[in-house]
Amino acid sequence: MADTTHARRTRALLSAILALAVVGAEAAHAPPVEAQQRRGLLDMLFGGGRNEMQPTPQRVQPQQQRRQVKKVRKPRKATTQASRPGGAKAATAGAAAGAGAAAAAALAPVEKSETARTVLVVGDFMAGSLAKGLEAAVSQNREIRVVSKVDGSSGLVRDDHFDWPAAIGEVVVKEKPAVVVVMLGANDRQAIREAGSSLALRTGEWNARYTARVEALASAVRAGGASLVWVGALPFGVDRANEDMVYFNDLYRTAALKVGGEYVDVWGGFTDANGAFTASGPDMAGQTARLRNSDGITLTGAGSDKLAYFVEKPVTRVLGLSVDDLVASLGPQQLSAADLPSVGELASTTTTPPVSFSDPSLDGGDSLLGGTAPTAPAAKPGADASPRAKLVVAGAPHDPTEGRADQFNWTGRGGAVSPVTRDNAIVYRGSTTLDELRRQSKDAGAPESAGAADAAARSLPATGQP
């Protein structure tokens, strides 16, 4: 009996060891999900538990697993700008750009007339931005043509690169401009080198050489028969550069006015309320826009348009173009002088003479509209009974109509109330009689007889007496 029990225990122990070995082998090759759900020793020996009720997951080979995990690409849809981060702004900007392009296409530049006058723009890269803005500003004006002759790296210091005082005469003869617009100075913040020597910026000798070149350029423009419009330099993002630009602008202003030209100060249009440099500011529509690029020097499209706005008015004034000329040039075909009516024809169409509002006779009118004309009083022989004669000559006002607002005699009395009373009594005969006063003051114990009332009034001291 003991041997049988011992044998049973031995077999049970061997079965347990074998089961542990099988479980360990399965756990080593099982995926992570099966490792989390592996069965314990008691479950395998005696059964039971929830694992026994669940189906055993099938093992998937690595290649098969990769095939199942592989995703199927869907057809790529068109991605709109509005679905991306910040897409609303991009979509809005795209719509605005599209609207701006449509507007630009609708306002195509008109063909210039044969009598259109030329505006020549010369200078450095800032003058190039000005020329673009001016060309866009006068694109609908048939009487102004903009020609740009700029050199971005030029100035008045490096005459070895480009000598503007010497070259401007030939350019003026070739283009025959009515106005020459000059904008320089952005490249002139450097020393002047001549005859092997170097003159430092803004020293006495440098100032003399530079002033002579500025005046030579202005005189050469005027000698060619063109009007001169010199545009001042703009502020920059560097304080030291701003000081130099202010210094240059004083020289430009003096030279332009000296030869009878015009100087356009554009400094305030590109600064803030404190006069400091600002990269953004109001554009042509009054909205805040970026006017300068990140370098703090060059202009954006909105900046070029704003710069041209300041220059367009002086140029138009120098050309002598009136408002009528600008309005007539807006149409697709400009009317000639023969098509316009003459002054005599316009005057003949006026049949009613003007009426002065200060005329006392009111153009002969004596009654209101819809009313009956009053009967005119009999005039004295040889006298003018018109309202004008009564007011101006005789000084008598017009007779008021009863019931009208200008009839001030509402009391019905014929004479005025005299301020002088008998013995300076405080009660005097005026619009209210003494009898009325007696009746009103009967209850107050006032004297009832007229003699008593007069006696009371006489007993009062006169004005100015104790």
DRENDO-1510 file (C-alpha; in Angstrom, 1 decimal, always signed):
<recs>
REC; n; res; u; v; w
REC; 1; MET; +0.0; +0.0; +0.0 .
REC; 2; ALA; +2.8; +2.3; +0.9 .
REC; 3; ASP; +4.6; +1.5; -2.4 .
REC; 4; THR; +1.5; +2.3; -4.4 .
REC; 5; THR; +1.1; +5.7; -2.7 .
REC; 6; HIS; +4.7; +6.5; -3.2 .
REC; 7; ALA; +4.4; +5.6; -6.9 .
REC; 8; ARG; +1.4; +7.8; -7.3 .
REC; 9; ARG; +3.2; +10.8; -5.8 .
REC; 10; THR; +6.2; +10.2; -8.0 .
REC; 11; ARG; +4.1; +10.1; -11.1 .
REC; 12; ALA; +2.3; +13.3; -10.1 .
REC; 13; LEU; +5.6; +15.0; -9.5 .
REC; 14; LEU; +7.0; +13.9; -12.8 .
REC; 15; SER; +3.8; +15.1; -14.5 .
REC; 16; ALA; +4.1; +18.5; -12.9 .
REC; 17; ILE; +7.7; +18.8; -13.9 .
REC; 18; LEU; +6.8; +17.9; -17.5 .
REC; 19; ALA; +3.9; +20.4; -17.5 .
REC; 20; LEU; +6.2; +23.1; -16.3 .
REC; 21; ALA; +8.7; +22.3; -19.0 .
REC; 22; VAL; +6.0; +22.5; -21.7 .
REC; 23; VAL; +4.6; +25.8; -20.3 .
REC; 24; GLY; +8.1; +27.3; -20.3 .
REC; 25; ALA; +8.7; +26.2; -23.9 .
REC; 26; GLU; +5.4; +27.7; -25.0 .
REC; 27; ALA; +6.0; +31.0; -23.1 .
REC; 28; ALA; +9.4; +31.3; -24.8 .
REC; 29; HIS; +7.8; +31.2; -28.3 .
REC; 30; ALA; +4.5; +32.8; -27.5 .
REC; 31; PRO; +3.8; +36.4; -28.6 .
REC; 32; PRO; +3.4; +39.1; -25.9 .
REC; 33; VAL; -0.4; +38.8; -25.8 .
REC; 34; GLU; -0.1; +35.0; -25.1 .
REC; 35; ALA; +2.6; +35.7; -22.4 .
REC; 36; GLN; +0.2; +37.9; -20.6 .
REC; 37; GLN; -2.5; +35.2; -20.7 .
REC; 38; ARG; -0.4; +32.1; -19.9 .
REC; 39; ARG; -2.0; +29.5; -17.7 .
REC; 40; GLY; -0.7; +28.6; -14.2 .
REC; 41; LEU; +0.3; +25.2; -12.9 .
REC; 42; LEU; -2.9; +24.7; -10.9 .
REC; 43; ASP; -5.0; +25.6; -14.0 .
REC; 44; MET; -3.1; +23.0; -16.1 .
REC; 45; LEU; -3.3; +20.3; -13.4 .
REC; 46; PHE; -6.9; +20.8; -12.3 .
REC; 47; GLY; -8.4; +22.9; -15.1 .
REC; 48; GLY; -10.9; +25.7; -14.7 .
REC; 49; GLY; -10.4; +29.5; -14.9 .
REC; 50; ARG; -11.5; +31.9; -17.6 .
REC; 51; ASN; -8.6; +30.9; -19.8 .
REC; 52; GLU; -10.1; +27.5; -20.3 .
REC; 53; MET; -13.3; +29.0; -21.7 .
REC; 54; GLN; -11.5; +31.3; -24.2 .
REC; 55; PRO; -10.2; +29.9; -27.5 .
REC; 56; THR; -6.5; +29.5; -27.8 .
REC; 57; PRO; -5.2; +32.3; -30.1 .
REC; 58; GLN; -3.5; +31.1; -33.2 .
REC; 59; ARG; +0.1; +31.9; -33.7 .
REC; 60; VAL; +0.9; +34.1; -36.7 .
REC; 61; GLN; +4.1; +33.9; -38.6 .
REC; 62; PRO; +6.1; +37.1; -38.8 .
REC; 63; GLN; +5.7; +37.5; -42.5 .
REC; 64; GLN; +1.9; +36.9; -42.2 .
REC; 65; GLN; +1.8; +39.4; -39.4 .
REC; 66; ARG; +3.5; +42.1; -41.5 .
REC; 67; ARG; +1.1; +41.5; -44.4 .
REC; 68; GLN; -1.8; +42.0; -42.1 .
REC; 69; VAL; -0.4; +45.1; -40.6 .
REC; 70; LYS; +0.3; +46.6; -44.0 .
REC; 71; LYS; -2.1; +49.5; -44.6 .
REC; 72; VAL; -3.9; +50.2; -47.8 .
REC; 73; ARG; -3.3; +53.6; -49.1 .
REC; 74; LYS; -6.4; +55.6; -49.8 .
REC; 75; PRO; -6.7; +57.9; -52.8 .
REC; 76; ARG; -5.1; +61.2; -52.0 .
REC; 77; LYS; -7.6; +64.0; -51.8 .
REC; 78; ALA; -6.9; +67.6; -52.8 .
REC; 79; THR; -5.8; +69.3; -49.6 .
REC; 80; THR; -7.2; +72.8; -49.2 .
REC; 81; GLN; -5.2; +75.6; -47.6 .
REC; 82; ALA; -7.9; +76.1; -45.1 .
REC; 83; SER; -7.5; +72.6; -43.6 .
REC; 84; ARG; -3.8; +73.2; -42.7 .
REC; 85; PRO; -2.6; +75.0; -39.5 .
REC; 86; GLY; -3.0; +78.7; -40.3 .
REC; 87; GLY; -4.8; +77.7; -43.4 .
REC; 88; ALA; -7.6; +80.3; -42.8 .
REC; 89; LYS; -5.0; +83.1; -43.1 .
REC; 90; ALA; -3.4; +81.5; -46.1 .
REC; 91; ALA; -6.8; +81.1; -47.8 .
REC; 92; THR; -7.7; +84.7; -47.0 .
REC; 93; ALA; -4.4; +85.9; -48.3 .
REC; 94; GLY; -4.9; +83.7; -51.4 .
REC; 95; ALA; -8.4; +85.1; -52.0 .
REC; 96; ALA; -7.1; +88.7; -51.5 .
REC; 97; ALA; -4.2; +88.0; -53.9 .
REC; 98; GLY; -6.7; +86.7; -56.4 .
REC; 99; ALA; -9.0; +89.7; -56.0 .
REC; 100; GLY; -6.0; +92.0; -56.3 .
REC; 101; ALA; -4.9; +90.2; -59.5 .
REC; 102; ALA; -8.4; +90.5; -60.9 .
REC; 103; ALA; -8.5; +94.2; -60.1 .
REC; 104; ALA; -5.1; +94.7; -61.7 .
REC; 105; ALA; -6.2; +92.9; -64.8 .
REC; 106; ALA; -9.4; +95.0; -64.9 .
REC; 107; LEU; -7.4; +98.2; -64.6 .
REC; 108; ALA; -4.9; +97.6; -67.4 .
REC; 109; PRO; -2.7; +100.5; -68.3 .
REC; 110; VAL; -4.3; +102.8; -70.9 .
REC; 111; GLU; -2.6; +103.8; -74.0 .
REC; 112; LYS; -0.7; +107.0; -73.7 .
REC; 113; SER; -1.7; +109.9; -76.0 .
REC; 114; GLU; +0.6; +111.4; -78.6 .
REC; 115; THR; +0.9; +114.6; -76.4 .
REC; 116; ALA; +1.7; +112.7; -73.2 .
REC; 117; ARG; +4.5; +114.3; -71.3 .
REC; 118; THR; +7.4; +112.2; -70.0 .
REC; 119; VAL; +8.5; +112.0; -66.4 .
REC; 120; LEU; +12.1; +110.7; -66.2 .
REC; 121; VAL; +13.1; +109.0; -62.9 .
REC; 122; VAL; +16.9; +108.8; -62.2 .
REC; 123; GLY; +18.9; +107.7; -59.2 .
REC; 124; ASP; +19.8; +104.5; -57.2 .
REC; 125; PHE; +17.8; +101.5; -56.2 .
REC; 126; MET; +15.4; +103.6; -54.1 .
REC; 127; ALA; +14.6; +105.6; -57.3 .
REC; 128; GLY; +13.8; +102.2; -59.0 .
REC; 129; SER; +11.1; +101.5; -56.4 .
REC; 130; LEU; +9.8; +105.1; -56.9 .
REC; 131; ALA; +9.6; +104.6; -60.6 .
REC; 132; LYS; +7.5; +101.4; -60.2 .
REC; 133; GLY; +5.1; +103.1; -57.8 .
REC; 134; LEU; +4.8; +106.2; -60.1 .
REC; 135; GLU; +4.2; +104.0; -63.2 .
REC; 136; ALA; +1.3; +102.2; -61.4 .
REC; 137; ALA; -0.1; +105.5; -60.1 .
REC; 138; VAL; -0.4; +107.1; -63.5 .
REC; 139; SER; -1.3; +103.9; -65.4 .
REC; 140; GLN; -4.8; +105.3; -66.0 .
REC; 141; ASN; -3.6; +108.8; -67.0 .
REC; 142; ARG; -3.1; +109.2; -70.7 .
REC; 143; GLU; -1.1; +112.4; -70.4 .
REC; 144; ILE; +1.8; +111.2; -68.2 .
REC; 145; ARG; +4.4; +108.7; -69.2 .
REC; 146; VAL; +7.0; +107.4; -66.7 .
REC; 147; VAL; +10.5; +106.5; -67.9 .
REC; 148; SER; +13.0; +104.9; -65.5 .
REC; 149; LYS; +16.7; +105.4; -66.0 .
REC; 150; VAL; +18.2; +104.2; -62.7 .
REC; 151; ASP; +21.4; +102.5; -61.6 .
REC; 152; GLY; +20.9; +100.6; -58.4 .
REC; 153; SER; +24.5; +100.9; -57.2 .
REC; 154; SER; +25.0; +104.5; -58.3 .
REC; 155; GLY; +25.3; +107.7; -56.3 .
REC; 156; LEU; +27.2; +111.0; -56.2 .
REC; 157; VAL; +30.2; +109.6; -54.3 .
REC; 158; ARG; +31.5; +106.9; -56.6 .
REC; 159; ASP; +31.6; +108.8; -59.9 .
REC; 160; ASP; +34.0; +106.2; -61.2 .
REC; 161; HIS; +31.0; +103.8; -61.3 .
REC; 162; PHE; +28.5; +106.2; -62.7 .
REC; 163; ASP; +28.8; +110.0; -63.1 .
REC; 164; TRP; +25.3; +111.4; -62.9 .
REC; 165; PRO; +26.2; +115.1; -63.4 .
REC; 166; ALA; +28.1; +114.2; -66.6 .
REC; 167; ALA; +25.6; +111.6; -67.9 .
REC; 168; ILE; +22.3; +113.4; -67.2 .
REC; 169; GLY; +22.5; +115.8; -70.1 .
REC; 170; GLU; +22.6; +113.0; -72.7 .
REC; 171; VAL; +19.7; +111.2; -71.0 .
REC; 172; VAL; +17.6; +114.4; -71.0 .
REC; 173; VAL; +18.3; +115.0; -74.7 .
REC; 174; LYS; +17.4; +111.5; -75.6 .
REC; 175; GLU; +14.2; +111.1; -73.6 .
REC; 176; LYS; +13.0; +114.8; -73.8 .
REC; 177; PRO; +11.3; +114.7; -70.4 .
REC; 178; ALA; +9.1; +117.5; -69.1 .
REC; 179; VAL; +10.1; +116.6; -65.5 .
REC; 180; VAL; +13.1; +114.9; -64.1 .
REC; 181; VAL; +12.6; +113.2; -60.7 .
REC; 182; VAL; +15.9; +112.6; -58.8 .
REC; 183; MET; +16.3; +110.3; -55.8 .
REC; 184; LEU; +19.8; +109.5; -54.5 .
REC; 185; GLY; +21.8; +109.1; -51.3 .
REC; 186; ALA; +21.3; +105.5; -50.2 .
REC; 187; ASN; +24.8; +104.5; -51.5 .
REC; 188; ASP; +26.6; +107.7; -50.5 .
REC; 189; ARG; +27.5; +107.0; -46.9 .
REC; 190; GLN; +31.2; +106.5; -47.7 .
REC; 191; ALA; +34.4; +108.4; -48.2 .
REC; 192; ILE; +35.2; +110.3; -51.4 .
REC; 193; ARG; +38.3; +109.1; -53.1 .
REC; 194; GLU; +40.0; +111.3; -55.7 .
REC; 195; ALA; +43.6; +111.9; -56.7 .
REC; 196; GLY; +44.8; +109.2; -54.4 .
REC; 197; SER; +43.3; +110.8; -51.3 .
REC; 198; SER; +40.3; +109.8; -49.2 .
REC; 199; LEU; +37.9; +112.3; -47.7 .
REC; 200; ALA; +36.0; +111.0; -44.7 .
REC; 201; LEU; +32.3; +111.2; -44.6 .
REC; 202; ARG; +30.7; +114.5; -43.6 .
REC; 203; THR; +34.0; +116.3; -43.0 .
REC; 204; GLY; +34.5; +119.8; -44.3 .
REC; 205; GLU; +36.3; +118.8; -47.5 .
REC; 206; TRP; +33.9; +115.9; -48.1 .
REC; 207; ASN; +30.9; +118.3; -47.7 .
REC; 208; ALA; +32.4; +120.7; -50.2 .
REC; 209; ARG; +33.0; +118.0; -52.9 .
REC; 210; TYR; +29.6; +116.4; -52.4 .
REC; 211; THR; +27.7; +119.7; -52.4 .
REC; 212; ALA; +29.4; +120.6; -55.7 .
REC; 213; ARG; +28.2; +117.4; -57.3 .
REC; 214; VAL; +24.6; +117.8; -56.0 .
REC; 215; GLU; +24.5; +121.3; -57.5 .
REC; 216; ALA; +26.1; +120.2; -60.7 .
REC; 217; LEU; +23.4; +117.5; -61.2 .
REC; 218; ALA; +20.6; +119.9; -60.4 .
REC; 219; SER; +22.0; +122.5; -62.8 .
REC; 220; ALA; +22.4; +119.9; -65.6 .
REC; 221; VAL; +18.8; +119.0; -65.3 .
REC; 222; ARG; +17.6; +122.6; -65.6 .
REC; 223; ALA; +20.0; +123.3; -68.4 .
REC; 224; GLY; +18.3; +120.6; -70.5 .
REC; 225; GLY; +15.0; +122.4; -70.2 .
REC; 226; ALA; +13.3; +120.0; -67.9 .
REC; 227; SER; +11.7; +120.8; -64.5 .
REC; 228; LEU; +13.4; +119.3; -61.4 .
REC; 229; VAL; +11.7; +117.4; -58.6 .
REC; 230; TRP; +14.2; +116.1; -56.1 .
REC; 231; VAL; +12.9; +113.5; -53.6 .
REC; 232; GLY; +14.4; +113.4; -50.2 .
REC; 233; ALA; +16.0; +110.2; -48.7 .
REC; 234; LEU; +14.0; +107.9; -46.5 .
REC; 235; PRO; +14.8; +106.9; -42.9 .
REC; 236; PHE; +16.6; +103.6; -42.4 .
REC; 237; GLY; +16.6; +101.0; -39.6 .
REC; 238; VAL; +20.0; +102.2; -38.3 .
REC; 239; ASP; +20.3; +105.3; -36.2 .
REC; 240; ARG; +23.6; +106.3; -37.7 .
REC; 241; ALA; +22.3; +106.0; -41.2 .
REC; 242; ASN; +19.3; +108.1; -40.3 .
REC; 243; GLU; +21.6; +110.9; -39.1 .
REC; 244; ASP; +23.4; +110.8; -42.5 .
REC; 245; MET; +20.1; +110.8; -44.4 .
REC; 246; VAL; +19.0; +114.0; -42.6 .
REC; 247; TYR; +22.3; +115.6; -43.4 .
REC; 248; PHE; +21.9; +114.7; -47.1 .
REC; 249; ASN; +18.4; +116.0; -47.2 .
REC; 250; ASP; +19.5; +119.4; -46.2 .
REC; 251; LEU; +21.9; +119.5; -49.1 .
REC; 252; TYR; +19.3; +118.2; -51.6 .
REC; 253; ARG; +16.7; +120.8; -50.5 .
REC; 254; THR; +19.1; +123.7; -50.8 .
REC; 255; ALA; +20.4; +122.6; -54.3 .
REC; 256; ALA; +16.9; +122.0; -55.7 .
REC; 257; LEU; +15.4; +125.3; -54.5 .
REC; 258; LYS; +18.6; +127.1; -55.7 .
REC; 259; VAL; +17.9; +126.2; -59.4 .
REC; 260; GLY; +14.1; +126.8; -59.2 .
REC; 261; GLY; +13.2; +123.1; -58.7 .
REC; 262; GLU; +11.0; +121.4; -56.1 .
REC; 263; TYR; +12.0; +119.3; -53.1 .
REC; 264; VAL; +9.6; +116.6; -51.8 .
REC; 265; ASP; +10.0; +115.7; -48.2 .
REC; 266; VAL; +8.9; +112.1; -47.7 .
REC; 267; TRP; +10.5; +111.5; -44.3 .
REC; 268; GLY; +7.3; +111.8; -42.2 .
REC; 269; GLY; +5.4; +109.2; -44.3 .
REC; 270; PHE; +7.8; +106.4; -43.2 .
REC; 271; THR; +8.2; +107.2; -39.5 .
REC; 272; ASP; +6.0; +106.7; -36.4 .
REC; 273; ALA; +4.4; +109.4; -34.2 .
REC; 274; ASN; +7.7; +110.0; -32.5 .
REC; 275; GLY; +9.6; +110.5; -35.8 .
REC; 276; ALA; +11.5; +107.2; -35.5 .
REC; 277; PHE; +11.9; +104.6; -38.2 .
REC; 278; THR; +9.0; +102.1; -38.6 .
REC; 279; ALA; +8.8; +99.1; -41.0 .
REC; 280; SER; +5.0; +99.2; -41.0 .
REC; 281; GLY; +2.5; +101.9; -41.4 .
REC; 282; PRO; -0.7; +103.0; -43.1 .
REC; 283; ASP; -0.8; +102.1; -46.8 .
REC; 284; MET; -2.8; +103.8; -49.6 .
REC; 285; ALA; -6.0; +102.3; -48.2 .
REC; 286; GLY; -5.3; +103.5; -44.7 .
REC; 287; GLN; -4.7; +99.9; -43.4 .
REC; 288; THR; -1.5; +99.0; -41.6 .
REC; 289; ALA; +0.9; +97.2; -44.0 .
REC; 290; ARG; +4.5; +96.3; -44.3 .
REC; 291; LEU; +6.3; +99.2; -46.0 .
REC; 292; ARG; +10.0; +98.2; -45.6 .
REC; 293; ASN; +11.7; +94.8; -46.0 .
REC; 294; SER; +13.5; +93.0; -43.3 .
REC; 295; ASP; +16.8; +94.8; -44.1 .
REC; 296; GLY; +15.3; +98.1; -43.0 .
REC; 297; ILE; +16.3; +99.8; -46.3 .
REC; 298; THR; +14.4; +98.5; -49.3 .
REC; 299; LEU; +10.7; +99.1; -50.0 .
REC; 300; THR; +7.9; +96.6; -50.3 .
REC; 301; GLY; +5.2; +97.0; -52.9 .
REC; 302; ALA; +3.0; +98.9; -50.5 .
REC; 303; GLY; +6.0; +101.1; -49.6 .
REC; 304; SER; +6.6; +101.9; -53.3 .
REC; 305; ASP; +3.0; +102.9; -53.8 .
REC; 306; LYS; +3.1; +105.1; -50.8 .
REC; 307; LEU; +6.3; +106.8; -51.9 .
REC; 308; ALA; +4.8; +107.5; -55.3 .
REC; 309; TYR; +1.8; +109.0; -53.6 .
REC; 310; PHE; +3.9; +111.8; -52.1 .
REC; 311; VAL; +5.7; +112.4; -55.4 .
REC; 312; GLU; +2.7; +112.2; -57.8 .
REC; 313; LYS; +1.1; +115.5; -56.6 .
REC; 314; PRO; +4.2; +117.7; -57.0 .
REC; 315; VAL; +4.8; +116.2; -60.4 .
REC; 316; THR; +1.2; +116.8; -61.5 .
REC; 317; ARG; +1.5; +120.4; -60.3 .
REC; 318; VAL; +4.8; +121.0; -62.1 .
REC; 319; LEU; +3.3; +119.6; -65.3 .
REC; 320; GLY; +0.4; +122.0; -65.0 .
REC; 321; LEU; -2.3; +119.4; -65.2 .
REC; 322; SER; -5.5; +120.5; -63.8 .
REC; 323; VAL; -8.3; +118.4; -62.3 .
REC; 324; ASP; -10.2; +118.7; -65.6 .
REC; 325; ASP; -7.2; +117.2; -67.5 .
REC; 326; LEU; -7.0; +114.3; -65.1 .
REC; 327; VAL; -10.8; +113.6; -65.2 .
REC; 328; ALA; -10.8; +113.7; -69.0 .
REC; 329; SER; -8.0; +111.2; -69.2 .
REC; 330; LEU; -9.9; +108.6; -67.2 .
REC; 331; GLY; -12.2; +107.7; -70.2 .
REC; 332; PRO; -11.2; +105.2; -72.9 .
REC; 333; GLN; -11.0; +108.1; -75.4 .
REC; 334; GLN; -10.1; +111.6; -74.4 .
REC; 335; LEU; -12.3; +114.4; -75.8 .
REC; 336; SER; -10.5; +116.9; -78.0 .
REC; 337; ALA; -11.0; +120.7; -77.6 .
REC; 338; ALA; -13.3; +120.7; -80.7 .
REC; 339; ASP; -15.7; +118.3; -79.0 .
REC; 340; LEU; -16.1; +120.4; -75.8 .
REC; 341; PRO; -18.8; +123.1; -75.8 .
REC; 342; SER; -17.6; +126.7; -75.8 .
REC; 343; VAL; -18.1; +129.2; -73.0 .
REC; 344; GLY; -20.7; +131.1; -75.1 .
REC; 345; GLU; -22.8; +128.0; -75.7 .
REC; 346; LEU; -22.8; +127.3; -72.0 .
REC; 347; ALA; -23.8; +130.9; -71.2 .
REC; 348; SER; -26.7; +130.9; -73.7 .
REC; 349; THR; -28.3; +127.9; -72.0 .
REC; 350; THR; -28.8; +130.0; -68.8 .
REC; 351; THR; -32.2; +131.7; -69.0 .
REC; 352; THR; -33.0; +132.5; -65.4 .
REC; 353; PRO; -30.9; +135.3; -63.8 .
REC; 354; PRO; -29.4; +134.6; -60.4 .
REC; 355; VAL; -31.3; +135.9; -57.4 .
REC; 356; SER; -29.5; +137.3; -54.4 .
REC; 357; PHE; -30.5; +136.0; -51.0 .
REC; 358; SER; -29.8; +139.5; -49.5 .
REC; 359; ASP; -32.2; +141.3; -51.8 .
REC; 360; PRO; -34.8; +143.0; -49.5 .
REC; 361; SER; -37.5; +142.9; -52.2 .
REC; 362; LEU; -37.2; +139.1; -52.4 .
REC; 363; ASP; -37.2; +139.3; -56.2 .
REC; 364; GLY; -40.6; +141.1; -56.1 .
REC; 365; GLY; -42.4; +138.5; -54.0 .
REC; 366; ASP; -45.0; +139.9; -51.6 .
REC; 367; SER; -46.9; +136.8; -50.6 .
REC; 368; LEU; -46.3; +133.2; -49.7 .
REC; 369; LEU; -46.8; +130.4; -52.1 .
REC; 370; GLY; -50.5; +129.4; -52.3 .
REC; 371; GLY; -51.7; +132.6; -50.6 .
REC; 372; THR; -53.6; +135.6; -51.9 .
REC; 373; ALA; -51.7; +138.7; -52.7 .
REC; 374; PRO; -52.4; +141.5; -50.3 .
REC; 375; THR; -53.9; +144.7; -51.5 .
REC; 376; ALA; -51.1; +147.3; -51.9 .
REC; 377; PRO; -51.7; +150.5; -50.0 .
REC; 378; ALA; -52.1; +153.7; -51.9 .
REC; 379; ALA; -48.7; +155.2; -52.4 .
REC; 380; LYS; -48.1; +158.9; -52.0 .
REC; 381; PRO; -47.6; +160.8; -55.2 .
REC; 382; GLY; -44.0; +160.6; -56.3 .
REC; 383; ALA; -43.1; +158.1; -53.6 .
REC; 384; ASP; -41.8; +154.5; -54.1 .
REC; 385; ALA; -44.0; +152.1; -52.0 .
REC; 386; SER; -41.8; +149.0; -52.6 .
REC; 387; PRO; -40.6; +147.1; -49.5 .
REC; 388; ARG; -36.9; +147.9; -50.5 .
REC; 389; ALA; -37.6; +151.7; -50.5 .
REC; 390; LYS; -39.4; +151.5; -47.2 .
REC; 391; LEU; -36.6; +149.6; -45.5 .
REC; 392; VAL; -33.5; +151.2; -47.1 .
REC; 393; VAL; -34.6; +154.8; -47.8 .
REC; 394; ALA; -37.3; +155.5; -45.2 .
REC; 395; GLY; -36.0; +153.0; -42.6 .
REC; 396; ALA; -39.6; +151.8; -41.9 .
REC; 397; PRO; -40.1; +148.0; -41.4 .
REC; 398; HIS; -42.5; +146.1; -43.5 .
REC; 399; ASP; -46.1; +146.2; -42.2 .
REC; 400; PRO; -46.7; +143.0; -40.3 .
REC; 401; THR; -49.6; +140.7; -41.2 .
REC; 402; GLU; -52.0; +140.1; -38.4 .
REC; 403; GLY; -51.6; +136.6; -36.9 .
REC; 404; ARG; -48.1; +136.1; -38.4 .
REC; 405; ALA; -45.0; +135.5; -36.3 .
REC; 406; ASP; -43.5; +138.9; -37.0 .
REC; 407; GLN; -46.5; +140.7; -35.5 .
REC; 408; PHE; -45.3; +141.6; -32.1 .
REC; 409; ASN; -48.1; +143.9; -31.1 .
REC; 410; TRP; -50.0; +141.2; -29.2 .
REC; 411; THR; -51.4; +143.6; -26.5 .
REC; 412; GLY; -53.5; +145.6; -29.0 .
REC; 413; ARG; -52.3; +148.9; -27.6 .
REC; 414; GLY; -51.2; +151.5; -30.1 .
REC; 415; GLY; -48.5; +153.3; -28.1 .
REC; 416; ALA; -45.4; +152.1; -26.3 .
REC; 417; VAL; -45.2; +152.0; -22.5 .
REC; 418; SER; -43.2; +155.0; -21.2 .
REC; 419; PRO; -40.6; +154.3; -18.6 .
REC; 420; VAL; -41.1; +157.7; -17.1 .
REC; 421; THR; -43.8; +157.8; -14.3 .
REC; 422; ARG; -45.3; +160.6; -12.3 .
REC; 423; ASP; -43.1; +161.3; -9.3 .
REC; 424; ASN; -41.1; +158.1; -10.0 .
REC; 425; ALA; -43.9; +155.9; -8.5 .
REC; 426; ILE; -43.3; +152.2; -8.7 .
REC; 427; VAL; -46.9; +151.8; -10.0 .
REC; 428; TYR; -47.4; +153.5; -13.3 .
REC; 429; ARG; -49.9; +153.4; -16.0 .
REC; 430; GLY; -48.8; +150.8; -18.5 .
REC; 431; SER; -50.2; +147.6; -19.9 .
REC; 432; THR; -51.9; +147.0; -16.4 .
REC; 433; THR; -54.2; +149.7; -15.1 .
REC; 434; LEU; -54.6; +150.7; -11.4 .
REC; 435; ASP; -58.2; +149.5; -11.4 .
REC; 436; GLU; -57.0; +146.0; -12.1 .
REC; 437; LEU; -54.5; +146.2; -9.3 .
REC; 438; ARG; -57.2; +147.4; -6.9 .
REC; 439; ARG; -59.4; +144.5; -7.8 .
REC; 440; GLN; -56.6; +142.0; -7.4 .
REC; 441; SER; -55.5; +143.3; -4.1 .
REC; 442; LYS; -58.9; +143.9; -2.5 .
REC; 443; ASP; -58.6; +140.9; -0.3 .
REC; 444; ALA; -55.2; +142.1; +0.9 .
REC; 445; GLY; -56.6; +145.3; +2.4 .
REC; 446; ALA; -55.4; +147.6; -0.3 .
REC; 447; PRO; -57.0; +151.0; -0.5 .
REC; 448; GLU; -60.2; +150.9; -2.6 .
REC; 449; SER; -60.4; +154.5; -3.7 .
REC; 450; ALA; -58.3; +155.9; -6.5 .
REC; 451; GLY; -57.4; +158.9; -4.4 .
REC; 452; ALA; -56.0; +156.7; -1.6 .
REC; 453; ALA; -54.0; +154.6; -4.1 .
REC; 454; ASP; -52.5; +157.8; -5.6 .
REC; 455; ALA; -51.7; +159.2; -2.2 .
REC; 456; ALA; -49.9; +155.9; -1.2 .
REC; 457; ALA; -47.9; +156.1; -4.4 .
REC; 458; ARG; -46.9; +159.8; -3.8 .
REC; 459; SER; -45.8; +159.0; -0.2 .
REC; 460; LEU; -43.1; +156.7; -1.5 .
REC; 461; PRO; -39.6; +158.3; -1.5 .
REC; 462; ALA; -38.1; +159.1; -4.9 .
REC; 463; THR; -35.3; +157.0; -6.3 .
REC; 464; GLY; -31.9; +158.0; -4.9 .
REC; 465; GLN; -33.5; +159.7; -1.7 .
REC; 466; PRO; -33.3; +158.3; +1.8 .
</recs>
